[in-house]
Amino acid sequence: MNPENTPTQVISDPKTSASSVTPIPTWKSVLKEILIFLIIAVCIVLPFRAYVAEPYIVSGTSMDPTFATGDYLIVNKLSYELGNPERNTVVIFTLRLPNQPTRDLIKRIIGLPGDTVVMNGTGVTITNTAHPHGFILDQSYLTHTMPASFNVTLGQNEYFVMGDNRPASYDSRSWGVLHRKDIIGQPFLRLLPVAEIGTLPGNDKILSKDK
């Protein structure tokens, strides 16, 4: 009987039939545990985002219909530490232009280092040491095209990129070549929208005859 009617937390041990009292944690101990958890989380998350993978949300129509505004992507930042970008793969990169703030863009690689990229009308021809007579890039995945005329030869560590929605894309046709050091990584997972969840989003459309 408890004459003072004071509540007590009791845990019964079925093996010994002994009882023990568990003290209620103080706010200091709770705060300490929270701080320890936050420190551990920061130590794990920050290096992971800096060197392994990072989430991005697509904004704009330049990659329509492959990507749309609101698509939630996880970008593999290790992929190009271990290898080089391939033609027709989708990449995330930082655009750096004089007197303008930097921004991250998503485009598809069309030209590789050493290529000569020629566009007459809507067709793209690639010439390089492996194909001295050139080959026509397969772009049958496109639904939005726009005629253009240019001839660009890429140097070492230079890439030529374009958006899948050619009329709406601000890409190498406007600001020039993309440098290797500015490539962040390759999307390897799309989490949103739910109906489009999958791995290597955009790269399932690799239809190039040349890798």
Protein Blocks (a to p, Z undefined) as FASTA:
>chain_A
ZZkopacdddddfklopacddddddfklmmmmmmmmmmmmmmmmmmmmmmmoccdddedj
klcckbcghiacdddfklmmmbccdehiacddddddehiacdddddddfbdghiacddeh
jbccdddfklmnopaddfklpcbdcdddddddddehiacdddfblmlpccfklnopadfk
lpnbdcfbdfbdfklgcehehjlmccbfbZZ
